[in-house]
Amino acid sequence: MATAIKVVTAIGAILAVVGLSWLLSGAFDYFAGRKNGNPQMMDQGMTSMIAGGAMATISGGVATAIVTAMQAITF
């Protein structure tokens, strides 16, 4: 059971890192679009920031909920 908990925790952490990097990439796109006066690039950057932040937050919460549920299982 300990191994499964470590795997779920690692997957949650990896997804959180991916979400945060997506957020950072979106910020770069947003500011590049703002600098160049490109509203389409700004929209894409804003969407990436929102989706990346949501992915980072949700993946951490879901991984924590799964680990909590796994620890509640008794044999």
N, C-alpha and C positions, 0 to 999 in steps of 0.2 A: 504494500500500500504506500509505503514511503517513497518508493521509486515513482509511482504513478503521480503522487502529489508533486514531486520535483519536476516531472515532465510537464504537468499542467501549469505549474508556476513559471517554468521556462518559456512555454508557448505564450502565456499571457505577457511576459516581459518582452519577448521578441515582437509581438504584435504592438505593444505600447511603443517600442522604439521605432517600428515602421511608421506608426501613426504620427509620432513626433517629427520624424524626418519628412513625412509628407506635409506636415504643417509648415516646417521650415522652408521646404521647396515652394510651397504656395505663397509664403511671404515674399520670397525672392521674385516670383512671377508677378505678384501684386505690385510691388514697388517698381519693378522694371516697366510694367504697363503704365503705372502712374507717371513715371519719369518721361516716357515716350508718348504719352497721351493716347494710349491704346486701351479703350474701355473693355474690349473683349478679353485681353490678357489680364486686366484687373479682375474681371468676373471669374475667370478661370482660377486665378490665384486665391481669390476670396473663397471660392468653392473648395479648393484644396485645403485651405487653412481650416475651414469648418469641418470638413470630412476627416482630416487628419487628427484634429483635436478630439472629435467625437470617437474616432477609432481608438485613440490612446486611452481615453477615459473609460470607454465601455469595455475594452479588452481587459483592462486591469480589474474592473469591477466584476466581470463575468468569471475571470480566473479565480478571483478571491471567493466568489460564491460557489464555484465548483469544488475548490479545495475544502471549504467549510462543509459542504454536503458530503464530500468523501470522508472527512474526519468524523462525521456523525454516524457513519456506517459501523455497526458493531457486529461481530460474529459470535 
